[in-house]
Amino acid sequence: MSQPAGAPARITATSGARHSRILSVGAYRPERVVTNAEICELIDSSDEWIRERSGIISRRWAAADESVVDMAVAAAATAVERAGLAPGDVDAVIVATITHLYQTPSAATLIAHRIGASRAAALDISAACAGFCYGVSLASDMVRGGSARHVLVIGVEKLSDLTDRTDRSTAFLFGDGAGAVVIGPSEHPGIGPTVWGSDGAKWDAITTRTDWLGYRDAEEPVWPYLTMAGQTVFRWAVWEMSPTAQKALDAAGLAADDLAAFIPHQANVRIIDAMAKRLALPGHVRIARDIADSGNTSAASVPLAMDRLLADGDAVSGGLALLIGFGAGLAYAAQVVELP
Ligand SMILES: CC(C)(COP(=O)(O)OP(=O)(O)OC[C@H]1O[C@@H](n2cnc3c(N)ncnc32)[C@H](O)[C@@H]1OP(=O)(O)O)[C@@H](O)C(=O)NCCC(=O)NCCS
């Protein structure tokens, strides 16, 4: 557009769709099922203790030659197909992960290439277990702001690579997998306001044992396995994340009764149950408990649990779901979405 003579040059701004929504979900779960009995071969624990304290019965581990990119591509391809789109329609790919083991380049560019979204903008985000909900927020704003029409948001982890199988405070918790959604334009609001934030004062509550320099320079290098102050995280999750979830509900102008589903990060079934109780969720609200046979899959846990709820035919399709992700950082994000 030409500008009036003599006026200072102005940037032409974009604006996008009025509203956004999740158009589709896809998931990938690795083949190998790892039981609590197998975990207990290397730690002093029991199937009973793990079930009671975490709610985990089994988890999936990717094959040695199966990468974060491989898993993400499988989940993403399903999501794009279910959205009725061609890969070339994807304008941007956001990948939430902490287990893509290249410092650079990102996983996202390779995933975009492998699914055929050859010109999509592509980036990884590091917000650990909150990463997927961060990605949903960014993608929704991109669609509404006009920088993209269709955004693929992927949560993917191969936590088995960063889990010390002899550390009994973490060995039983983590699993591998990938979940993806396509976010695009909508006639009505399909993604509510995100309530998000961080608490860097608890930065070391979940971290890797060392950074790359520590690994390189140590006389006896220890792989940067994840370590966690379990009780600190547990208390923070129960006491601070329930009010955050409530704020997301309030920000969307909704009440618990309006929900069809509650899909929190799958960290511990006791955390999930405590949050559901504090939110006073009525009986009809389906509560995702994918953790039982997936373990904690960090950034992948919310989309994997979403895919499971939809696949189980629990009549939640088209209903409203409260999502919340929280974890290392500590970082958190919650929003209400309309399920595809
Ligand atoms: C990890 C977690 C399941 C541990 O459960 P917990 O009830 O807090 O367990 P504690 O660490 O208090 O330990 C309780 C007892 O069990 C023991 N214990 C710890 N791990 C054990 C294991 N794998 N098997 C058997 N006993 C174990 C402890 O030694 C302790 O024994 P003691 O009472 O004799 O001292 C729990 O803290 C948790 O889920 N935390 C949050 C996890 C999370 O959200 N992580 C990531 C967010 S992304």
The ligand as a Gaussian input file, in Angstrom:
#p B3LYP/6-31G(d) Opt

LIG

0 1
 C        8.687000     -39.072000      42.975000
 C        7.504000     -39.319000      43.869000
 C        6.571000     -40.330000      43.250000
 C        7.984000     -39.889000      45.195000
 O        6.878000     -40.102000      46.036000
 P        6.928000     -39.552000      47.529000
 O        5.702000     -40.033000      48.157000
 O        7.150000     -38.069000      47.463000
 O        8.179000     -40.298000      48.086000
 P        9.322000     -39.727000      49.016000
 O       10.419000     -39.202000      48.166000
 O        8.719000     -38.846000      50.061000
 O        9.787000     -41.050000      49.718000
 C        8.928000     -41.773000      50.623000
 C        9.648000     -43.017000      51.063000
 O        9.742000     -43.913000      49.959000
 C       11.102000     -44.247000      49.701000
 N       11.276000     -44.355000      48.274000
 C       11.640000     -43.377000      47.383000
 N       11.668000     -43.885000      46.147000
 C       11.311000     -45.174000      46.261000
 C       11.132000     -46.205000      45.324000
 N       11.331000     -46.031000      44.004000
 N       10.718000     -47.402000      45.760000
 C       10.514000     -47.636000      47.072000
 N       10.660000     -46.689000      48.009000
 C       11.054000     -45.470000      47.596000
 C       11.907000     -43.125000      50.301000
 O       13.203000     -43.554000      50.654000
 C       11.090000     -42.771000      51.512000
 O       11.368000     -43.742000      52.530000
 P       11.420000     -43.286000      54.065000
 O       10.046000     -42.769000      54.384000
 O       11.778000     -44.562000      54.756000
 O       12.467000     -42.221000      54.141000
 C        6.733000     -37.991000      44.141000
 O        7.499000     -37.160000      44.959000
 C        6.393000     -37.241000      42.891000
 O        5.642000     -37.715000      42.062000
 N        6.907000     -36.010000      42.753000
 C        6.588000     -35.122000      41.676000
 C        6.969000     -35.730000      40.390000
 C        6.827000     -34.772000      39.301000
 O        5.829000     -34.140000      39.213000
 N        7.874000     -34.701000      38.505000
 C        8.024000     -33.970000      37.355000
 C        7.150000     -32.853000      37.134000
 S        7.359000     -32.739000      35.540000

